[in-house]
Amino acid sequence: MTYSNIEKTGADRTFAPHSIMVLLVDDQPMIAETIRRMLDGEDDIDFHYCLDAEEALNMVAAIHPTLILQDLIMPQVDGLDLVSQYRSHPECKEIPIVVLSAREDPNVKAEAFARGANDYVVKLPDRVELLARIRYHSQWYIHKRQRDEAYRSLQESQRQMESMNLKLMHLSTHDSLTNIPNRYHFDQMFSGEWSRSGRDKTPVSIIMIDIDEFKKYNDALGHPAGDKCLAAVANVLSNILKRPADLVARYGGEEFVVLLPGTGAEGAKSIAEKMASEVEALRVPHPGSSVSDHITISLGVATSVADKSGRPDRLLHDADEALYVAKKGGRNQIRMAK
């Protein structure tokens, strides 16, 4: 057992770790010496005392004991007021407090428990009783801290796991270059919206998009520039879509696909026109293009309502055919599927 008198210099001291750390707050050195003798020989107990009530709260926060033995009557402050202060302080609010009283008084005892004390002892108790109370309350507090720490660690592990799962989910459903959904995610969403179209008898539109003569762009400026161009186009296309169900995905290479649930042909055409205009407004130079001196796109639009005879891949095929017609017709244009 180590033993120290903690007064105004106590906050600057460093204490060796022990299983149990007891802090006595009592203005009488004789009481402190008596309790020290009671605890003498108990190697798992670190005993300290504070004579100055005004410093008690600072001492508790400084050494963070596993138990406070609080004298009820002190010259400068009521011991019960100190109990209330401990309970209102974030560093001390859960530390067990045993009130030491000169007499057994049911009303005072009730007030002590109401203020937040864990126990009430008429001083001085028998050594065996005192050790039993110290160990009981301290071990409860130590176990609680261990449980709390384990719970915090578990919560942090769960948070990290959830964060990792979200990252993995994002990686599995998004294109790493453009950070928009990939073809796999598009296929999953398209399948669900096609089924919804069959149930609700609402249209589904698809827009297939190709960056015009993108190979020449890469050949002229290099693949790093090509990657930046793809990311810029993807950002423009995704920003045009406002509804949560609408989706633009990288379909492969320089090709993108747009899913527009509940959108008819005219609405899809309007969105396609805006996409073509916004991409052109980027004014990304395209020195190798025979179409324009800057980046442009070609678009194919197809619309259908799902029925038993129709298949979702047919709608994709129609949009792709319309895109082919747009490219064959000179690029930088929109074609509607027939």
FENBEL-V926140 format. One record per run of one state. SS is the DSSP state (alpha for helix, beta for strand, coil for the rest). FROM is the first residue (numbers start at 1). TO is the last residue. If there is no record, write none. Layout:
ss->SS from->FROM to->TO
ss->SS from->FROM to->TO
This chain:
ss->coil from->1 to->1
ss->beta from->2 to->5
ss->coil from->6 to->9
ss->alpha from->10 to->12
ss->coil from->13 to->19
ss->beta from->20 to->25
ss->coil from->26 to->28
ss->alpha from->29 to->39
ss->coil from->40 to->44
ss->beta from->45 to->50
ss->coil from->51 to->52
ss->alpha from->53 to->63
ss->coil from->64 to->66
ss->beta from->67 to->71
ss->coil from->72 to->72
ss->beta from->73 to->73
ss->coil from->74 to->77
ss->beta from->78 to->78
ss->alpha from->79 to->88
ss->coil from->89 to->95
ss->beta from->96 to->101
ss->coil from->102 to->105
ss->alpha from->106 to->115
ss->coil from->116 to->118
ss->beta from->119 to->122
ss->coil from->123 to->126
ss->alpha from->127 to->173
ss->beta from->174 to->174
ss->coil from->175 to->180
ss->beta from->181 to->181
ss->coil from->182 to->182
ss->alpha from->183 to->200
ss->coil from->201 to->202
ss->beta from->203 to->211
ss->coil from->212 to->213
ss->alpha from->214 to->221
ss->coil from->222 to->222
ss->alpha from->223 to->240
ss->coil from->241 to->246
ss->beta from->247 to->252
ss->coil from->253 to->254
ss->beta from->255 to->261
ss->coil from->262 to->264
ss->alpha from->265 to->281
ss->coil from->282 to->284
ss->beta from->285 to->285
ss->coil from->286 to->293
ss->beta from->294 to->294
ss->coil from->295 to->296
ss->beta from->297 to->305
ss->coil from->306 to->311
ss->alpha from->312 to->328
ss->coil from->329 to->333
ss->beta from->334 to->336
ss->coil from->337 to->338
